[in-house]
Amino acid sequence: MKNKKVIVGLSGGVDSSVVVTLLIEQGYNVEALFMRNWDSNLNNDILGNDLEKLCPQEQDYNDALKVAESLNIKLHRIDFIREYWEYVFEYFLTEYQKGRTPNPDILCNKYIKFDKFLKYAIEKLNADYIAMGHYAGVRFNNKSKEYELLRGIDTNKDQSYFLSQLSQYQLSKTLFPLQNYKKEEVRKIAKKYNLVTYEKKDSTGICFIGERYFTQFLQNYIPNQPGEIIDIATNKVLGQHIGAMYYTIGQRKGLKLGGQKEPYYVAKKDMKNKIIYVSRLSNESYLKSKKCIVKDFNFIVNWKNYFKANKFNCSAKFRYRQVDVDVQVEVLNENTVEISYKSEVRAVTEGQEAVLYLNEICLGGGKIDEVIS
């Protein structure tokens, strides 16, 4: 261990701070790297004085620096602003313009944290491994000779869903020290070491961009495209919207349909004709589906090592923190699968990620391309 150098992605939060302490205890040669992937001064997307409050990257860096100093390790700093824009944010905008709901955190992990960051750590900082504060795990299966991505034991914090696009190489170079810890245990360790982050609130919002007034944020990049809000059952026009791309399937808030006897939700979007179809909350049939087609599917492991045929049973998540759904999967080709649910599932959404599991093993994930009622 003493000869193995690990570069920790130190974000200025409590999780990555504790990762440093755990690795030092295990005898690794630890250094840290703070990465900045969004420049709020360059991408001036929030009005007025809310900028610093909503995107506190410099405060995060200062906290990371204090943690590094208190634990007597070196902290490096690097910008991946251009890379984040090209590999993550442009795709994010393109998908929204198509009326889909993308998950930028998954792309950020695939292309930034576990690609650009990993490459920099190994080639420039001479690291043997990188380590991140994700609640997940990795192990080598001696029988299949593959690395497996595992769920974190804290079911409320498990982040394997966001790591479903990782490759064998990326897993082989990554340590996840928090797999067997729960959040409250992590905070206790941070307090034990008197780290400045031990009571720090968890970050939320878009990966690296932070908390935003989301519609206002998107309006800086995607112009308003007003259209009609129509009751899908009666075909009656109920109101107007500012842009169908700003709304997601199942959304209730923000429709501004005052005077109705019952709340409505977004049931369907017609991007070509700029129409949002809505349904009364008492009828959720428009939200339910029985199967979906998933493209760009990344099998982390070779599925043939786990199943005898190209049709197999396992479980799936169609959004983060969703309870696992029992499904049957048919592998259609190298990167496309059809997922059928044993019971109807609510609000499976095009553009989101479908992630497959076999017990504690994350098999991989891909983009939901078509939802079939």
Secondary structure, 3 states (H helix, E strand, C coil): CCCCEEEEECCCCHHHHHHHHHHHHCCCEEEEEEEECCCCCCCCCCCCCHHHHHCCHHHHHHHHHHHHHHCCCCEEEEECHHHHHHHHHHHHHHHHHCCCCCCHHHHHHHHHHHHHHHHHHHHCCCCCEEECCCCEEEEEECCCCEEEEEECCCCCCCCHHHHCCCCHHHHHCEECCCCCCCHHHHHHHHHHCCCCCCCCCCCCCECCCECCCHHHHHHCCCCCECEEEEECCCCCEEEEECEHHHCCCCCCCCCCCCCCCCCEEEEEEECCCCEEEEEECCCCHHHEEEEEEEEEEEECCCHHHCCCCCEEEEEEECCCCCCCEEEEEEEEECCEEEEEEEEEEECCCCCCEEEEEECCEEEEEEEEEEEEC
